[in-house]
Amino acid sequence: MKIQTLKASHRREAIIGWAFIAPQMAGFIVFVLLPLASVFVYSMQEKNLLFGTSLFTGLENFRLLAQDPLFAKSLVNTLIFSAGVVPLNLVFSLLLALYLGGGKRGTKFVRGIIFLPVITSGVAWAIVWKYLLQGGDAGPVNAFLSVFGITGPNWLFEKGWAMGSVIVTRVMKNLGMNVLIFMGAVLNMPGDVLEAARIDGAKRFTLFFKIKLPLLMPTVMMVTIVTIIGSMRVFDTIKLMTDGGPEGSTMVMVYYIYHQAFRMFDTGFASALAVVLFLIVLLLTALQWFTRKRISYYEN
């Protein structure tokens, strides 16, 4: 009798548990798994969104990708964008987290200023910076530079400056979130270990590179993965600030997917692009995850 009661209790607990997670699982299946599976299916079709036609073509879209110069250009632009955003974001967010974690003067003010762009709409952020970076004397940034006798470029419409401008504005937009994550790790570093290192004579740089950085490596790896994924799926900043220009110099892969799907209405080709981007992000994430044991303090 007791065994039957125990089994009934376990069964009831299991049903309650499944009931709690069912809405989230249903949302994950409907809004993530099914669209992801659909992308893989569409990538093997010649599918036109405008006319609603579809024809199975196998790997033909991927063969066309290899011959498409715009695909190669968008891939290079994506890597350049990520190579600019990720290191700048990691370095500045870690330095700011170490400063703010020390409880120095102005910490609350700096924390609020840094986190303000995070809660600002990405669309509003991009529009404001597009206005600030206007060419000539119309843009406030160039007007400020002219006070010092410097003639500013047309930031968003010159090939040499457009990508750098987009990278800097994107870094400032998402910096606060990584600072918040790093601050949690900084505040949870074992104080006895740091105090022992100081007693042994460890100075500022030695203390950081030999003690603090190894302790923070699990967080650094997590933030790196999240930042890379975020940088490779950027769209709103590119769309609103440069529209992929000038001359395709800021056309990243997500924007090229949008261009093929909703301007050229070639859904099959756009899906093939999305599959390639998915595999690239998956590969980079897996490489970082498997290398964490070599550089993580807690995994050694």
C-alpha positions as CSV (number, residue, x, y, z in Angstrom):
1,M,0.0,0.0,0.0
2,K,2.8,2.4,0.9
3,I,4.6,1.5,-2.3
4,Q,1.5,2.3,-4.4
5,T,1.0,5.6,-2.5
6,L,4.7,6.5,-3.1
7,K,4.4,5.7,-6.8
8,A,1.2,7.8,-7.1
9,S,3.0,10.6,-5.4
10,H,6.0,10.5,-7.7
11,R,3.6,10.3,-10.7
12,R,1.7,13.3,-9.5
13,E,4.9,15.3,-9.0
14,A,6.1,14.3,-12.5
15,I,2.8,15.5,-14.0
16,I,3.0,18.8,-12.1
17,G,6.6,19.2,-13.3
18,W,5.8,18.5,-16.9
19,A,2.8,20.9,-16.6
20,F,5.1,23.7,-15.5
21,I,7.6,23.3,-18.3
22,A,5.0,22.5,-21.0
23,P,4.4,26.1,-22.0
24,Q,8.1,26.8,-22.4
25,M,8.6,23.6,-24.3
26,A,5.7,24.3,-26.6
27,G,7.0,27.8,-27.3
28,F,10.5,26.4,-28.0
29,I,9.2,23.8,-30.4
30,V,6.9,26.2,-32.2
31,F,9.1,29.3,-32.4
32,V,12.6,27.7,-32.5
33,L,12.8,24.0,-33.6
34,L,10.1,24.2,-36.3
35,P,11.5,27.4,-37.9
36,L,15.0,26.0,-37.7
37,A,13.9,22.7,-39.4
38,S,12.0,24.8,-42.0
39,V,15.2,26.8,-42.9
40,F,17.0,23.5,-43.6
41,V,14.2,22.3,-45.8
42,Y,13.9,25.6,-47.7
43,S,17.6,25.7,-48.2
44,M,17.2,22.7,-50.6
45,Q,14.4,24.3,-52.6
46,E,14.1,27.0,-55.2
47,K,11.5,28.9,-53.3
48,N,10.2,32.3,-54.3
49,L,8.4,34.2,-51.6
50,L,6.7,36.6,-54.0
51,F,5.0,34.0,-56.3
52,G,4.7,31.3,-53.6
53,T,6.5,28.7,-55.9
54,S,8.9,26.0,-54.6
55,L,10.9,23.3,-56.4
56,F,13.3,20.8,-54.7
57,T,16.8,21.4,-56.0
58,G,19.0,19.5,-53.5
59,L,22.3,21.2,-52.8
60,E,22.0,23.6,-55.7
61,N,21.6,26.7,-53.5
62,F,24.9,25.8,-51.7
63,R,26.7,25.4,-55.1
64,L,25.4,28.9,-56.0
65,L,26.7,30.2,-52.7
66,A,30.2,29.2,-53.6
67,Q,30.0,31.2,-56.8
68,D,28.4,34.3,-55.3
69,P,30.9,37.1,-54.8
70,L,28.4,38.9,-52.5
71,F,28.3,35.9,-50.2
72,A,32.1,36.0,-49.8
73,K,32.0,39.7,-49.2
74,S,29.3,39.5,-46.6
75,L,31.2,36.6,-44.9
76,V,34.4,38.7,-44.7
77,N,32.4,41.7,-43.5
78,T,30.8,39.6,-40.8
79,L,34.2,38.4,-39.6
80,I,35.6,41.9,-39.6
81,F,32.6,43.2,-37.6
82,S,33.0,40.4,-35.1
83,A,36.8,40.9,-34.9
84,G,36.2,44.5,-34.0
85,V,33.2,44.2,-31.7
86,V,34.3,41.2,-29.6
87,P,37.8,42.3,-28.4
88,L,36.7,45.9,-27.7
89,N,33.6,44.8,-25.9
90,L,35.5,42.2,-23.7
91,V,38.4,44.5,-22.9
92,F,36.4,47.6,-22.0
93,S,33.7,45.7,-20.1
94,L,36.3,43.8,-18.0
95,L,38.2,47.0,-17.2
96,L,35.1,48.8,-16.2
97,A,33.9,45.9,-14.1
98,L,37.2,45.8,-12.2
99,Y,36.9,49.6,-11.6
100,L,33.3,49.5,-10.6
101,G,33.8,46.4,-8.5
102,G,36.4,48.3,-6.5
103,G,33.8,50.6,-5.1
104,K,35.6,53.8,-6.1
105,R,34.2,57.3,-6.4
106,G,31.5,57.8,-8.9
107,T,30.7,54.1,-9.2
108,K,26.9,54.5,-9.1
109,F,27.0,57.3,-11.7
110,V,29.3,55.4,-14.1
111,R,27.2,52.2,-13.7
112,G,24.0,54.1,-14.7
113,I,25.6,55.8,-17.7
114,I,27.1,52.5,-18.9
115,F,23.8,50.5,-18.6
116,L,21.6,53.2,-20.1
117,P,22.3,52.2,-23.7
118,V,21.3,48.6,-22.9
119,I,17.8,49.6,-22.0
120,T,17.5,52.0,-25.0
121,S,15.8,50.7,-28.1
122,G,18.2,49.5,-30.7
123,V,16.3,51.3,-33.4
124,A,16.4,54.6,-31.4
125,W,20.1,54.1,-30.7
126,A,20.9,53.6,-34.4
127,I,18.8,56.5,-35.6
128,V,20.4,58.9,-33.0
129,W,23.9,57.8,-34.0
130,K,23.1,58.1,-37.7
131,Y,22.2,61.7,-37.0
132,L,25.3,62.3,-34.9
133,L,27.6,60.9,-37.6
134,Q,26.3,62.9,-40.5
135,G,28.9,64.2,-42.9
136,G,30.0,67.8,-43.3
137,D,29.2,70.3,-40.6
138,A,25.6,69.0,-40.2
139,G,26.7,66.2,-37.9
140,P,27.3,67.1,-34.2
141,V,30.4,64.9,-34.1
142,N,32.0,66.7,-37.1
143,A,30.8,70.0,-35.6
144,F,32.7,69.2,-32.4
145,L,35.8,68.2,-34.3
146,S,35.7,71.4,-36.3
147,V,36.2,73.3,-33.0
148,F,39.7,71.8,-32.9
149,G,40.3,72.5,-36.6
150,I,39.7,68.8,-37.6
151,T,37.6,68.1,-40.7
152,G,35.6,65.0,-39.9
153,P,34.8,62.4,-42.7
154,N,31.4,61.3,-43.9
155,W,31.4,58.6,-41.3
156,L,28.7,56.3,-42.7
157,F,29.2,56.9,-46.4
158,E,32.9,56.4,-46.8
159,K,34.3,52.8,-47.1
160,G,37.2,53.4,-44.9
161,W,35.0,54.8,-42.0
162,A,31.6,53.1,-42.2
163,M,32.5,49.7,-40.7
164,G,34.5,51.3,-37.9
165,S,31.7,53.7,-37.0
166,V,29.2,50.8,-36.9
167,I,31.5,48.7,-34.7
168,V,32.1,51.5,-32.2
169,T,28.4,52.3,-31.9
170,R,27.5,48.6,-31.4
171,V,30.2,48.2,-28.7
172,M,28.8,51.2,-26.8
173,K,25.2,49.8,-27.1
174,N,25.9,46.4,-25.6
175,L,28.8,47.2,-23.2
176,G,26.7,47.6,-20.1
177,M,25.3,44.1,-20.1
178,N,28.8,42.5,-20.2
179,V,29.9,45.0,-17.5
180,L,27.1,43.7,-15.3
181,I,28.0,40.1,-15.9
182,F,31.7,40.7,-15.2
183,M,30.8,42.7,-12.1
184,G,29.1,39.7,-10.6
185,A,32.2,37.6,-11.2
186,V,34.5,40.3,-9.8
187,L,32.5,40.7,-6.6
188,N,32.5,37.0,-6.1
189,M,36.3,36.5,-6.4
190,P,37.6,34.9,-3.2
191,G,39.0,37.7,-1.1
192,D,41.4,35.5,0.9
193,V,43.2,34.5,-2.4
194,L,43.6,38.1,-3.4
195,E,44.8,39.1,0.0
196,A,47.3,36.3,0.1
197,A,48.6,37.4,-3.3
198,R,49.0,41.0,-2.0
199,I,50.8,39.8,1.1
200,D,53.2,37.8,-1.1
201,G,54.1,41.0,-3.0
202,A,51.9,40.7,-6.1
203,K,51.6,44.2,-7.7
204,R,48.7,45.5,-9.8
205,F,49.6,43.8,-13.2
206,T,50.9,40.6,-11.6
207,L,47.8,40.4,-9.5
208,F,45.5,40.9,-12.5
209,F,47.2,38.5,-15.0
210,K,48.2,35.8,-12.5
211,I,45.3,35.8,-10.0
212,K,42.3,37.8,-11.1
213,L,42.2,36.8,-14.8
214,P,42.4,33.0,-14.2
215,L,39.6,33.4,-11.6
216,L,37.5,35.2,-14.2
217,M,38.2,32.9,-17.1
218,P,34.9,30.9,-16.9
219,T,33.0,34.2,-17.1
220,V,35.3,35.5,-19.9
221,M,34.5,32.4,-21.9
222,M,30.8,32.7,-21.4
223,V,30.8,36.4,-22.3
224,T,33.0,35.7,-25.3
225,I,30.6,33.1,-26.7
226,V,27.5,35.3,-26.1
227,T,29.2,38.4,-27.7
228,I,30.4,36.5,-30.8
229,I,26.9,35.1,-31.4
230,G,25.4,38.6,-30.9
231,S,28.0,40.2,-33.3
232,M,27.3,37.6,-36.0
233,R,23.6,38.2,-36.0
234,V,23.6,42.0,-36.0
235,F,21.0,43.5,-38.2
236,D,19.2,46.6,-36.9
237,T,22.4,48.7,-36.6
238,I,23.4,47.9,-40.2
239,K,20.0,48.3,-41.6
240,L,19.3,51.7,-40.0
241,M,22.8,53.3,-40.2
242,T,24.3,52.2,-43.5
243,D,21.8,49.9,-45.2
244,G,24.7,47.6,-46.1
245,G,26.7,50.4,-47.8
246,P,28.7,52.1,-49.0
247,E,29.4,49.7,-51.9
248,G,28.5,46.7,-49.7
249,S,31.3,47.5,-47.2
250,T,29.0,46.9,-44.2
251,M,26.8,44.2,-45.7
252,V,27.1,41.4,-43.1
253,M,25.5,38.0,-43.5
254,V,22.3,38.6,-41.6
255,Y,21.6,41.7,-43.7
256,Y,22.4,39.7,-46.9
257,I,19.9,37.0,-45.8
258,Y,17.3,39.8,-45.3
259,H,18.2,41.2,-48.8
260,Q,17.8,37.9,-50.5
261,A,14.6,36.9,-48.7
262,F,12.6,40.1,-48.6
263,R,14.0,42.2,-51.4
264,M,14.9,39.5,-54.0
265,F,12.2,37.1,-52.6
266,D,14.6,34.2,-53.1
267,T,13.7,32.4,-49.9
268,G,15.6,29.2,-50.8
269,F,18.9,31.0,-51.4
270,A,18.4,33.1,-48.2
271,S,17.7,29.9,-46.2
272,A,21.0,28.4,-47.5
273,L,22.8,31.5,-46.3
274,A,21.1,31.1,-42.9
275,V,22.2,27.5,-42.7
276,V,25.8,28.5,-43.4
277,L,25.7,31.2,-40.7
278,F,24.1,28.7,-38.3
279,L,26.9,26.2,-38.9
280,I,29.6,28.9,-38.5
281,V,28.2,30.1,-35.2
282,L,27.8,26.5,-34.0
283,L,31.4,25.7,-34.9
284,L,32.9,28.8,-33.2
285,T,30.8,28.1,-30.1
286,A,31.9,24.4,-30.0
287,L,35.6,25.4,-30.4
288,Q,35.3,27.9,-27.5
289,W,33.5,25.4,-25.4
290,F,36.0,22.6,-25.9
291,T,39.0,24.9,-25.2
292,R,37.6,26.1,-21.9
293,K,39.4,23.4,-20.0
294,R,42.8,24.6,-21.2
295,I,42.3,28.2,-19.9
296,S,39.6,28.0,-17.2
297,Y,40.8,28.1,-13.6
298,Y,38.0,25.9,-12.4
299,E,38.4,23.2,-15.0
300,N,42.1,22.5,-14.3
